[in-house]
Amino acid sequence: MAESQYTEDNIRSLDWKEHIRLRPGMYIGKLGDGSSADDGIYILLKETIDNCIDEFVMGAGKTIEISIQGERVIVRDYGRGIPLGKVVDVVSKMNTGGKYDSRAFKKSVGLNGVGTKAVNALSSYFRVESTRDGKSKSAEFEIGELKDEELLEETTRRRGTKVTFIPDETIFKKYKYRNEYVERMLKNYVYLNPGLSILFNGEKFHSENGLKDLLEDNNNMDDFLYPVIHLKGEDIEVAITHSKTQYSEEYHSFVNGQHTTHGGTHQAAFREALVKTVRDFYGKNYEASDIRKSVISAISIKVMEPVFESQTKTKLGSTDMGGNFPTVRTYINDFVGKYLDNYLHKNTETADRLQRKIMMAEKERKELSGIRKLARDRAKKANLHNKKLRDCRVHLGDMKHDRRLDSTLFITEGDSASGSITKSRDVNTQAVFSLRGKPLNSYGMSKKIVYENEEFNLLQAALNIEESMEDLRYNNIVIATDADVDGMHIRLLLITFFLQFFPELIKENHLYILQTPLFRVRNKKETIYCYSEEERRNAIGKLSGKPEITRFKGLGEISPDEFKHFIGGDIRLEPVMLDKAMSIEELLNFYMGKNTPDRQEFIINNLKVEIDLIENN
């Protein structure tokens, strides 16, 4: 076999934008189409806003204006403005930025000088405009390439920076910004920066009470066991309550304004501090899991020069606060130990409710311990012959893998649908869990049922969420059922199961419904898959002659070759979202409780009769 040549010609030096475009995942995590909150188009927006936030933190500019119309994004701040001589460099030269001078940006997150450059390189159109000292400088780029720059010597515009970009469609395929995800991101910004106002498409976001507002706005307060405990220090803020309804622990953690969705050293220290303080206060050595069961909390800290475990900064690795401060762990332990203890001494009703909750958790844990062991033994045996789960290779916990955020579990009904998905899936990132018949209606049942019911127990084991959400194996859990009455019923029963026992899967946007086409319209030259009556009409109008129309009644009817499109690059997912106007208890009772006159009236008022028009064509 001839030896391959290895000369200077083999060494390729990529310029900054080529490197970002070749390896976008290194800079913005996954690409996606906007159906998931961690898709790349939201990271582009976040990187742009982070610079505006740093200006607010420095005391420059109390308002940020954001407009998203279709694919065009505009972000405007009223900060100091980029120094005019550096406008082009700051958005197109690696390791250029004002944040290397730590006096100006003591506790900033955007220290790597990559953020805005990644936005520029991954946008088909990018424009930056800076105004300061009565002058304005703008520069326009296409895929990171400078196309035009202009300097205005005199202008009456207010100082600040305005960035406009359009994510590149060749990289982010068929993407769409979802307002719900954008709004959640903006709310986090205002919770962490009380006094800041963000205007998004004309709607104002503002917070006066920081993390207290975060917990209250994201939940129905009727679900809280006691009013939110809100504690603030110079470089730390904490908000704590317990839920009446959910079983697992829920944490929202932040470092220097960065949402650390995968926790890190600060979140671990906070969990430890909570347990230690509660044990000391009651003088009882309660189990850590009983203290933390059903906790809903948030922690934000500020650290000098934080170290994150990945470029997307979702997990803190730092052990030190920086400067003359102690370790992150000691700092959080000391703060929680002092201020939470003081609060519980002063608020005896809250302290009593918390203790009762801990004792109930202890009682339930002891009741479950026997059945848990039986269920685990059963699950182990089932796993050896588990035909329900066809696993994939990459999981959410594989922190070093660049496709971990693509990890998906499809929950399907029946063998035919499972077969189609299994044959056409991507075995690296897509797993399939097959249901046998209809799951149980778990409304009003205790956690015991999760262990007693084999299907629920195996589903919990597949997801690996028995102990905590931190061990979740798949980023996306997708319910893939037929679009008929039975399929809708199974969908409802599964959502009930998750709401009853794992509501934070829904709160954290891990649960989706797979949209599959209702019709196939084709002629000899082209095939169009249609997801609605309107799309079907448009397809008939587009294809000449008399196209053949097929109505899909179930997933099993779609061949594996066709199914590839619907779970591949063209996948359409509908996120399952919670409306906080109704508590989870009320929601489940209304839809899944005893058949009440209220529900009958609701069904009658919302009944839609859909006439299948295919026969008329």
ABEGO torsion letter per residue (X at the ends): XBBBBBBAAABBBBBAAAAAAABAAAAAEBAEAGABAABAAAAAAAAAAAAAAAAAAAGBEABBBBBBBEABBBBBBABAEBBAAAAAAAAABBGBEAAABAAABABBABAAGAAAAAAAAABABBBBBBBBGGBBBBBBBBGGBBABBBBBABBABBBEBBBBBBBBAAABBGBBBBAAAAAAAAAAAAAABBGBBBBBGGBBBBBAAEAAAAAAAABBAAABABBBBBBBBAABBBBBBBBAABABBBBBBBBGGBBBAAEEAAAAAAAAAAAAAAAAAAGBBBBAAAAABGBBBBBBBBBBGBBBABAAGABBABABAEEABBBAAAAAAAAAAAAAAAAAAABAAAAAAAAAAAAAAAAAAAAAAAAAAAAAAAAAAAAAABAABBBBABBAABAABAAAAABBBBBBBEAAAAAAAAAABBAAABBBBBBBEBBBBABGBBAAAAAABAAAAAAAAAAGAAABAAABABABBBBBBBABAAAAAAAAAAAAAAAAABAAAAAAGABBBBBBBABBBBBAABBBBBABAAAAAAAAAABBEBBBBBBBABAAABBAAAAAAAABAABBBBBBBBBAABBAAAAAAAAABBBBAAAAAAAAAABBBBBBAAAAX
